[in-house]
Amino acid sequence: MKSYRGLAGTSLVDPTPGPAGRGGGFAVLTTQGLEPDGMTETFNARQPTPDEIDLLELPPGECIVQLHRRTVTAEGRVVEFARGVHAASRFSWTYSFKIPE
């Protein structure tokens, strides 16, 4: 397993399923002094690669939705980068948030 500077030995890099526990990975980052402050998510739809067709068991003509997420601290340090590839017909994303003043 790759060792991440400052996070080695924490539950965030523990390889067992569900290691972060209550509060998830953001709680673990916060306890390490890396509190997430903001994130940017980008979605795009595209045709799948041959490997994605096989891995996702896509029917002919099915598109995929790709998600990239970047989470940063208040100082701008990137603490998470996530990439998800999903079958478009099985993908749903909902946002709920307060409108700032």
C-alpha positions in Angstrom: 0.0 0.0 0.0 1.2 3.5 -0.9 2.1 5.6 2.2 0.6 9.1 2.1 2.8 11.6 4.0 1.1 12.6 7.2 -1.7 9.9 6.9 0.4 6.7 7.2 -1.1 4.5 10.0 -4.4 6.4 10.1 -7.8 4.8 9.4 -8.0 6.8 6.1 -5.4 4.6 4.5 -6.4 1.3 6.2 -7.1 -1.2 3.4 -10.1 -2.9 5.2 -13.6 -2.0 4.0 -15.2 1.0 5.7 -12.2 2.0 7.7 -13.1 5.6 8.2 -16.1 4.9 10.4 -18.6 7.6 11.5 -18.0 10.8 9.6 -16.2 9.1 6.8 -12.9 10.2 5.2 -13.6 13.9 5.8 -13.7 13.2 9.6 -10.3 11.4 9.4 -8.8 14.3 7.3 -10.1 16.8 9.9 -8.5 14.9 12.8 -5.2 15.2 10.8 -5.5 18.9 10.5 -6.7 18.8 6.8 -10.3 19.9 7.2 -12.1 19.9 3.9 -13.4 23.4 3.1 -14.6 23.2 -0.5 -15.0 21.0 -3.5 -15.5 21.1 -7.2 -17.3 18.4 -9.0 -17.3 18.1 -12.8 -19.7 15.8 -14.7 -19.5 14.8 -18.3 -21.2 12.2 -20.5 -19.3 10.3 -23.2 -19.1 7.0 -25.0 -17.5 4.3 -23.0 -14.2 2.7 -23.7 -14.2 -1.1 -24.6 -12.9 -1.9 -21.1 -15.7 0.2 -19.5 -18.3 -1.6 -21.6 -17.0 -4.9 -20.2 -16.5 -3.8 -16.6 -19.9 -2.1 -16.4 -21.7 -4.7 -18.5 -23.2 -2.0 -20.7 -25.7 -2.7 -23.4 -25.0 -1.5 -27.0 -25.2 2.3 -27.3 -25.2 3.0 -23.5 -23.2 6.2 -22.6 -21.4 6.6 -19.3 -21.4 9.6 -16.9 -18.0 10.5 -15.5 -17.5 12.4 -12.3 -14.3 14.2 -11.1 -14.3 15.6 -7.6 -11.5 17.7 -6.1 -11.7 18.6 -2.4 -9.5 21.3 -0.9 -8.7 22.8 2.6 -9.3 26.5 3.3 -5.6 27.0 2.3 -6.2 25.4 -1.1 -4.4 22.1 -0.4 -6.0 19.3 -2.4 -7.0 16.5 0.1 -9.1 14.4 -2.2 -9.4 13.6 -5.9 -12.1 11.2 -6.9 -13.1 9.8 -10.3 -16.2 7.8 -10.9 -17.4 6.2 -14.1 -21.1 5.2 -14.1 -23.6 3.7 -16.6 -25.8 6.7 -17.6 -29.0 4.8 -17.2 -28.1 3.7 -13.7 -26.7 7.1 -12.5 -28.5 9.7 -10.4 -27.0 12.6 -8.5 -28.9 15.0 -6.2 -27.7 18.2 -4.6 -29.3 20.0 -1.7 -27.8 23.1 -0.2 -28.6 26.4 1.4 -28.4 29.5 -0.8 -25.8 31.8 0.7 -26.7 35.4 1.6 
